[in-house]
Amino acid sequence: MDQMSKDDRMQRIMERTRELFLKDARQRMAKLNACIGQWRGGIVPDGELIDHLYRTAHNLKGVALTVDLKELHRRSGDLNDFIVRQGLESGRTMTPDDMKICLQLAAELNAELERIGVV
């Protein structure tokens, strides 16, 4: 087997991985957006929303760079890192300013996913 066919095979693997990641990202963001809507309606408590924000950002950040989506990696990292820095993932009570920043970062993450055609 020559080097080109190995390269082609690797390229196909990366393309398929990216397709699967984008499908998963679409599903995760749909669930996150529904959770935000339920939080705004008073149905979902703050802690549940933060948990959902954190898990979504963490999962997207973990694979985005691997599939060469650098801006998505950065945006999901911004949200993930803010939640960790503020101690929100470990149960610290969220302030109104914390929530405002989390929702802004989630909106920026959504905008990046829209830009790349995911949502």
LINQUI-V853695 format. One record per residue. NEAR is the number of other ideal C-beta (glycine too) atoms within 8 Angstrom. Layout:
# LINQUI-V853695
((NEAR) (NEAR))
This chain:
# LINQUI-V853695
((3) (5) (5) (6) (8) (9) (8) (8) (8) (8) (8) (8) (8) (9) (8) (8) (10) (11) (8) (8) (13) (10) (8) (9) (12) (11) (8) (11) (14) (9) (10) (12) (10) (8) (12) (11) (8) (9) (13) (6) (7) (4) (5) (8) (6) (8) (8) (10) (13) (13) (9) (11) (13) (13) (8) (13) (15) (10) (10) (14) (12) (7) (9) (13) (9) (8) (10) (6) (11) (8) (8) (14) (12) (8) (12) (15) (10) (11) (15) (12) (8) (11) (14) (10) (6) (9) (8) (13) (9) (5) (7) (7) (4) (11) (6) (5) (6) (10) (10) (8) (9) (16) (9) (8) (13) (12) (8) (11) (16) (11) (8) (11) (13) (9) (7) (9) (4) (9) (8))
